[in-house]
Amino acid sequence: QVQLVESGGGLVQPGGSLRLSCVASGSIFKHYVMGWYRQAPGNQRELVATWSTGGTTIYLDSVKGRFAISGDNAKNTVYLQMNNLKPEDTAVYYCNGVDARAIAVASWGQGTQVTVSS
């Protein structure tokens, strides 16, 4: 059974930084691109960034140049380094495997709350 455990969120002032971590159990790392999603109150969940074991990364336009996704296959862990955070980045952040249609492949974890506020 695939489990996803996110951590690293918190309250940060605009311009600040956070590093999120996601540990995935099972074989998800072997078969899928890994992605970070976020969902703000009243909004649909959106895909923020993806990472493949080959090192290919893709970002939502609004986070390009500020966020960096990376992964560690040995630890089944994917990271999201978030710099120059803005209030509009406030959301619950989730990780998941991503299939070829950009659809999440596993049940969602509990997510980690990121709040950007002065």
C-alpha positions in Angstrom: 0.0 0.0 0.0 1.4 3.4 -1.0 1.6 5.9 1.7 2.6 9.5 1.4 3.8 11.6 4.4 4.5 15.3 3.9 6.2 17.6 6.4 8.0 20.9 6.7 5.2 23.4 6.4 4.7 26.3 8.7 4.0 30.0 9.1 6.5 32.3 7.3 6.6 35.9 6.4 6.5 37.1 2.8 10.0 36.7 1.2 10.8 33.8 3.5 11.7 30.2 2.7 10.5 26.7 3.6 11.6 23.2 2.6 9.0 20.6 2.3 9.7 16.8 2.4 7.6 13.9 1.3 8.4 10.3 2.1 6.6 7.7 -0.2 6.3 4.1 0.6 5.8 1.3 -1.9 7.1 1.3 -5.4 5.8 4.7 -6.4 9.3 6.1 -7.0 10.1 3.3 -9.4 7.1 3.8 -11.7 6.0 7.4 -11.6 7.2 11.0 -11.8 6.8 12.6 -8.4 4.9 15.8 -8.0 4.0 18.5 -5.4 0.5 19.8 -5.5 -1.2 22.5 -3.4 -4.8 23.4 -2.6 -5.8 26.8 -1.2 -9.2 27.3 0.5 -11.9 27.5 -2.2 -9.6 26.5 -5.0 -9.0 23.3 -6.8 -5.8 21.3 -6.2 -3.1 22.3 -8.6 0.1 20.7 -9.7 3.0 22.9 -8.7 6.1 21.0 -9.7 7.2 17.5 -10.9 10.5 15.6 -10.7 11.6 12.5 -12.5 14.4 10.1 -11.5 16.3 11.3 -14.6 16.3 14.8 -13.1 13.7 16.4 -15.3 11.7 19.1 -13.5 8.6 21.0 -14.5 7.1 24.0 -12.7 3.9 26.0 -12.6 4.6 29.4 -14.1 3.8 31.2 -10.9 6.6 29.4 -9.0 9.3 29.3 -11.6 12.5 30.8 -10.3 11.3 30.6 -6.6 10.6 26.9 -6.1 13.0 23.9 -6.7 11.9 20.3 -6.6 14.4 17.5 -6.0 14.4 13.8 -5.0 16.4 11.1 -3.3 15.7 7.7 -4.7 17.5 5.9 -1.9 15.3 7.6 0.7 12.0 7.5 -1.4 11.8 11.2 -0.6 11.0 14.2 -2.7 11.6 17.8 -1.6 10.3 21.2 -2.5 12.5 24.2 -1.6 10.4 27.3 -1.6 12.0 30.7 -1.6 10.7 34.2 -1.8 7.3 33.0 -0.6 4.3 35.1 -1.4 0.9 35.2 0.4 -0.7 33.6 -2.7 1.5 30.5 -2.0 -0.6 29.9 1.1 -2.1 26.4 0.8 -2.0 22.8 1.9 0.8 21.1 0.0 0.7 17.5 -1.0 2.9 15.1 -2.9 1.9 12.2 -5.1 3.0 10.2 -8.1 1.9 11.7 -11.4 0.9 9.7 -14.4 1.2 10.6 -18.1 -2.1 12.5 -17.9 -0.8 14.6 -15.0 -3.2 12.8 -12.7 -2.3 11.8 -9.2 -1.9 8.0 -8.8 -2.3 7.3 -5.1 -4.5 8.2 -2.2 -3.6 11.6 -0.8 -1.6 12.0 2.4 -2.5 14.5 5.1 -0.5 17.3 3.4 1.4 20.1 5.1 0.1 23.6 5.7 2.1 26.5 4.4 1.0 29.9 5.5 2.7 33.1 4.2 1.6 36.1 6.2 3.1 39.1 7.9 
